[in-house]
Structures are given as structure tokens and as C-alpha cells.
Amino acid sequence: MEITSPKESQKGDTETPVSFTSSSNIVTTGIFAQPAAPTNQAVILCHGFPSDKNSRTNRRLTELLIPKSIATLRFDWYGMGDSTEPLAQFSIKKCEEQLDAAFHFLTERAMNALGLVGSSFGGFMAILSASRYPQLLALGLKCPVVDFPEVLRLELGADAMERWQRTDHIPNILGGDHPIPLPYSFFEECLTYNGYVSASHIQAPTLIVHGDQDEIIPQHQIDRLMASLNVPKHLRLIPGANHQFGRPEDFRLMTTSLATWMSDRLALS
């Protein structure tokens, strides 16, 4: 694991580029943001697909949590952002190992009051992984994927799914002209995971923030997720908000809700 020189603000908090290695020897790059005063509280921030560690949500949550004496760790999923690994070898299993390594990174630094926030695909990974972390005190899910195979079928459509199976490429969801290499075996791997069953094993109090005009995640997935959770839980449904929380007020409500949920529960440790 590697830590480079931190950048310090006028308030004394720091953002330090870091890297840590998973059990499969995948090197993950991230940014560890720390408040000026020592703390044992930290939140791991998991971005969506496709995005990177410096997503607008991750940066804003860091800005909101640092003044509350809560550190954050944001990182790039395999094949995204500054990752040197190819997206063509992307897998859920490797992402699980990355998240395990992120928790290990923090516990090695005496961070024992931990929260986890996942956005969209990052929410899917948080749902799958949260029950493995007994030190997790709070879970926040922003427009989370729960049934990933269903989302992929709805987003791509039947024709693109068939081409994906033949070519190991998906349409360019970034808006470019060329298809994106992604093995169809990734979809087959997704079929082996059940987000609702994983949710039933989560032990941390959970907040879900969702827009009622989300064009990617069907509302029935959110409803079934709420029914699957067996912990203190709350759904913050924002009227008119889409998947990106594109309107300024929607984005403000989403980020402040998640930051408040984290700070309130970590303060109880």
C-alpha cells in the first residue's frame, strides 16, 4: 500500500492520494481525505458506472463530512478512473475484493466507526458487501442498483443484449461512437448475485435516497429493497429527481440527506 504527499487546506484538513492492493493483487487508487483533528470515523464512497472516484457526489459528500470530523476514502473501481486494469476484465468478484481492501485500509489506521455510501452501481456493490463488515455503523444508498441483470436488460434492450452476447461489447454509454469492450460473462456473473437476499443480511441502519423520476432504476426495485432490509431504514424519495439528481435542489437534498445520516449514526459510536 502506498501513500503520497498530502494536500493541506487552510483549515488543516488534507486529501492524500493513496493506493491499496486487493487479495487478487489488484492495485486500487484512491483519495483519503482527513479532517485537521484526529478521528476514528470514516466513510467509504463508492461511485457509479461509468464514473470515477472524483464524481460530483463523492466530492460534495467529502466537503460535507470533513467539517463533521469524518474522514472519507474514495477510490476507482476496476477499469475506471485512474485504474490501470482493463474494463474488458471487469467483474463483480474483483470489485468485492476492492471494497474489502478499502475497509482493511481504514481499519489499519484505527478507523473503527465506519460508514459506506454507494451510488447506483456502487450501491449494488455496497448491498452485496455490507454484511461482511461488522464495524459498519451506517449504510447510505443513492439510487442503488439492486437487480443488476434487470437494469442491464432495460437499459440496453433486446437487440443490444444479443449483440453483447455475440461480440463482448456493449453500446457506448458515454456517448462515443465506438462500442465498449465488456465480456458477456460479466452479465452471466451478475445472474449469480441476488441483491435482495444480500440486503436481508445487512446489519447497519440504512438510508436510501431515490428520485421518483429515476430513468435507470425501476421504483419496484427500491420498494422490494426496502421490504428486504431487516434493520432500521428510511427511504428519502425526492419528487421529480432523475437518476443524476440533475437539478441543483435535488442534488442538495440527496447529498445533505446522506451526509446527515452518516454523521448522526457515526456520532453514536
C-alpha positions as CSV (number, residue, x, y, z in Angstrom):
1,M,0.0,0.0,0.0
2,E,1.2,3.5,-0.9
3,I,0.5,7.0,0.4
4,T,1.9,10.0,-1.3
5,S,2.3,13.6,-0.1
6,P,-1.0,15.1,1.1
7,K,-2.5,18.4,0.0
8,E,-3.5,20.5,3.0
9,S,-6.2,23.2,3.0
10,Q,-6.2,26.4,5.0
11,K,-8.4,24.7,7.6
12,G,-5.8,22.0,8.1
13,D,-7.7,19.1,6.5
14,T,-5.8,17.0,4.0
15,E,-6.5,15.0,0.8
16,T,-3.9,12.3,0.2
17,P,-3.6,10.1,-2.9
18,V,-3.3,6.5,-1.8
19,S,-3.3,3.0,-3.2
20,F,-4.0,-0.3,-1.7
21,T,-3.9,-3.9,-3.0
22,S,-6.7,-6.5,-3.0
23,S,-6.4,-10.2,-2.4
24,S,-6.2,-10.7,-6.2
25,N,-3.2,-8.2,-6.3
26,I,-5.3,-5.5,-7.9
27,V,-3.9,-2.1,-7.1
28,T,-6.7,0.4,-6.4
29,T,-6.1,4.1,-6.5
30,G,-8.0,6.4,-4.1
31,I,-8.0,9.7,-2.2
32,F,-8.0,9.6,1.6
33,A,-9.5,12.9,3.0
34,Q,-8.9,13.6,6.7
35,P,-10.1,16.4,9.0
36,A,-7.5,18.5,10.8
37,A,-8.2,16.8,14.2
38,P,-7.6,13.1,14.6
39,T,-10.7,10.9,14.2
40,N,-11.7,7.3,14.3
41,Q,-14.7,8.0,12.0
42,A,-14.6,7.5,8.2
43,V,-17.0,6.9,5.3
44,I,-16.1,4.9,2.1
45,L,-17.6,6.5,-1.0
46,C,-18.4,4.2,-4.0
47,H,-19.0,5.8,-7.3
48,G,-21.3,4.5,-10.1
49,F,-20.8,3.0,-13.5
50,P,-19.3,4.6,-15.5
51,S,-17.7,7.3,-13.3
52,D,-14.7,7.7,-11.1
53,K,-13.6,8.5,-7.5
54,N,-13.9,12.2,-8.1
55,S,-17.6,12.1,-9.1
56,R,-19.6,15.2,-8.1
57,T,-21.4,13.2,-5.4
58,N,-18.2,11.9,-3.8
59,R,-16.6,15.3,-3.8
60,R,-19.6,17.0,-2.3
61,L,-20.1,14.3,0.4
62,T,-16.4,14.8,1.3
63,E,-17.0,18.6,1.6
64,L,-19.9,17.9,3.9
65,L,-18.4,15.2,6.1
66,I,-14.9,16.6,6.8
67,P,-16.2,19.6,8.8
68,K,-18.1,17.0,11.0
69,S,-14.7,15.3,11.8
70,I,-15.4,12.4,9.5
71,A,-12.7,11.2,7.1
72,T,-13.6,9.8,3.6
73,L,-12.0,7.3,1.3
74,R,-13.0,7.4,-2.4
75,F,-11.5,5.1,-5.0
76,D,-11.8,3.9,-8.6
77,W,-13.5,0.7,-9.5
78,Y,-11.6,-1.8,-11.6
79,G,-11.3,-0.5,-15.2
80,M,-12.5,3.1,-14.4
81,G,-10.9,6.4,-13.5
82,D,-7.2,6.1,-12.9
83,S,-7.3,2.3,-12.7
84,T,-4.7,0.7,-14.9
85,E,-6.8,-2.5,-15.3
86,P,-8.8,-3.1,-18.5
87,L,-12.6,-2.7,-18.3
88,A,-12.7,-5.8,-20.5
89,Q,-11.8,-7.8,-17.4
90,F,-14.3,-6.2,-15.1
91,S,-16.0,-8.4,-12.6
92,I,-18.2,-8.2,-9.5
93,K,-15.9,-10.5,-7.6
94,K,-12.9,-8.2,-8.2
95,C,-15.0,-5.2,-7.1
96,E,-15.9,-7.1,-3.9
97,E,-12.2,-7.6,-3.2
98,Q,-11.5,-3.9,-3.8
99,L,-14.1,-2.9,-1.3
100,D,-12.7,-5.4,1.2
101,A,-9.3,-3.8,0.7
102,A,-10.7,-0.4,1.3
103,F,-12.2,-1.4,4.6
104,H,-8.8,-3.0,5.5
105,F,-7.0,0.2,4.6
106,L,-9.2,2.2,7.1
107,T,-9.1,-0.4,9.9
108,E,-5.3,-0.4,9.7
109,R,-5.5,3.3,10.5
110,A,-7.6,2.8,13.6
111,M,-10.8,3.9,11.9
112,N,-13.3,1.7,13.7
113,A,-16.5,3.8,13.3
114,L,-17.3,3.4,9.6
115,G,-19.9,4.3,7.1
116,L,-20.4,3.3,3.5
117,V,-22.1,5.2,0.7
118,G,-22.8,3.7,-2.7
119,S,-24.2,5.4,-5.8
120,S,-26.0,3.4,-8.4
121,F,-23.6,0.5,-9.3
122,G,-21.7,1.5,-6.2
123,G,-24.9,1.0,-4.3
124,F,-25.1,-2.5,-5.7
125,M,-21.6,-3.3,-4.5
126,A,-22.5,-1.8,-1.1
127,I,-25.6,-4.0,-0.8
128,L,-23.6,-7.1,-1.7
129,S,-20.8,-6.4,0.7
130,A,-22.2,-4.6,3.7
131,S,-22.9,-7.7,5.8
132,R,-19.2,-8.6,5.7
133,Y,-18.2,-5.6,7.8
134,P,-19.2,-5.8,11.5
135,Q,-17.6,-2.4,12.1
136,L,-20.1,-0.8,9.6
137,L,-22.4,1.6,11.5
138,A,-24.3,3.3,8.7
139,L,-25.1,2.5,5.1
140,G,-26.3,5.1,2.5
141,L,-27.6,4.1,-0.9
142,K,-28.1,6.7,-3.7
143,C,-30.4,5.4,-6.4
144,P,-28.9,1.9,-5.9
145,V,-29.0,-0.9,-8.4
146,V,-30.5,-4.0,-6.7
147,D,-31.3,-6.3,-9.6
148,F,-28.4,-5.6,-12.0
149,P,-29.4,-8.1,-14.7
150,E,-32.8,-6.4,-14.9
151,V,-31.3,-2.9,-15.1
152,L,-28.9,-4.1,-17.9
153,R,-31.7,-5.6,-19.9
154,L,-33.9,-2.5,-19.6
155,E,-31.0,-0.1,-20.3
156,L,-29.6,-1.9,-23.3
157,G,-32.7,-3.5,-24.9
158,A,-33.0,-6.9,-26.5
159,D,-31.0,-6.2,-29.7
160,A,-28.0,-4.8,-27.8
161,M,-28.1,-7.7,-25.4
162,E,-27.9,-10.1,-28.3
163,R,-25.0,-8.2,-29.8
164,W,-23.3,-8.1,-26.5
165,Q,-23.5,-11.9,-26.3
166,R,-22.0,-12.2,-29.8
167,T,-19.3,-9.5,-29.6
168,D,-18.4,-9.0,-26.0
169,H,-19.1,-5.3,-26.5
170,I,-21.8,-3.0,-25.2
171,P,-23.1,0.3,-26.7
172,N,-21.0,3.3,-25.7
173,I,-23.0,4.6,-22.7
174,L,-20.6,7.5,-22.5
175,G,-21.9,8.9,-25.8
176,G,-18.9,7.9,-28.0
177,D,-19.1,6.3,-31.4
178,H,-17.3,3.0,-30.6
179,P,-18.8,0.2,-28.5
180,I,-17.2,-0.5,-25.1
181,P,-15.4,-3.9,-24.6
182,L,-17.1,-5.8,-21.8
183,P,-17.3,-9.6,-21.7
184,Y,-20.8,-11.0,-21.8
185,S,-19.6,-13.3,-19.0
186,F,-20.0,-10.2,-16.8
187,F,-23.7,-10.3,-17.3
188,E,-23.7,-14.1,-16.6
189,E,-21.8,-13.4,-13.4
190,C,-24.4,-10.8,-12.4
191,L,-27.0,-13.5,-12.6
192,T,-25.3,-15.4,-9.8
193,Y,-25.9,-12.5,-7.3
194,N,-29.2,-11.6,-5.6
195,G,-29.2,-8.1,-4.2
196,Y,-32.4,-8.7,-2.3
197,V,-31.0,-11.7,-0.4
198,S,-27.8,-9.7,0.4
199,A,-29.9,-6.8,1.7
200,S,-31.7,-9.1,4.1
201,H,-28.4,-9.9,5.8
202,I,-27.3,-6.2,6.2
203,Q,-26.9,-5.2,9.9
204,A,-26.2,-1.5,9.6
205,P,-29.0,1.1,9.6
206,T,-29.7,2.1,6.0
207,L,-30.8,5.2,4.2
208,I,-32.0,5.0,0.5
209,V,-32.2,8.3,-1.4
210,H,-34.0,7.9,-4.7
211,G,-35.7,10.2,-7.3
212,D,-39.3,9.3,-8.3
213,Q,-38.4,10.2,-11.9
214,D,-35.3,7.9,-12.0
215,E,-35.0,6.7,-15.6
216,I,-32.5,3.9,-14.8
217,I,-33.6,2.1,-11.6
218,P,-37.2,1.0,-11.5
219,Q,-39.2,2.0,-8.5
220,H,-40.2,-1.6,-7.8
221,Q,-36.5,-2.4,-7.1
222,I,-36.4,0.2,-4.4
223,D,-39.7,-0.9,-2.9
224,R,-38.6,-4.5,-2.8
225,L,-35.2,-3.5,-1.3
226,M,-37.0,-1.6,1.5
227,A,-39.0,-4.7,2.2
228,S,-35.9,-6.9,2.2
229,L,-34.0,-4.8,4.8
230,N,-34.3,-6.1,8.3
231,V,-32.6,-3.1,10.0
232,P,-33.6,0.5,10.9
233,K,-34.2,2.0,7.5
234,H,-35.5,5.1,5.8
235,L,-36.4,6.0,2.2
236,R,-35.9,9.6,1.1
237,L,-37.9,9.8,-2.2
238,I,-37.2,13.1,-3.9
239,P,-40.1,14.2,-6.1
240,G,-39.1,15.0,-9.7
241,A,-35.5,13.9,-9.3
242,N,-33.9,11.8,-12.0
243,H,-31.0,9.3,-11.8
244,Q,-28.4,12.0,-11.8
245,F,-30.2,14.3,-9.4
246,G,-29.5,16.9,-12.1
247,R,-31.5,19.8,-10.6
248,P,-29.4,21.8,-8.0
249,E,-32.0,21.4,-5.3
250,D,-32.4,17.7,-5.9
251,F,-28.6,17.3,-5.6
252,R,-28.5,19.3,-2.4
253,L,-31.3,17.3,-0.8
254,M,-29.6,14.0,-1.8
255,T,-26.1,14.9,-0.5
256,T,-27.3,16.6,2.7
257,S,-29.5,13.6,3.5
258,L,-26.7,11.1,3.1
259,A,-24.2,13.3,5.0
260,T,-26.6,13.8,7.9
261,W,-27.4,10.1,8.0
262,M,-23.7,9.3,8.3
263,S,-22.8,11.9,10.8
264,D,-25.7,11.1,13.1
265,R,-25.0,7.4,13.3
266,L,-21.3,7.6,13.5
267,A,-21.6,10.1,16.3
268,L,-23.3,7.3,18.4
269,S,-20.1,5.2,18.3
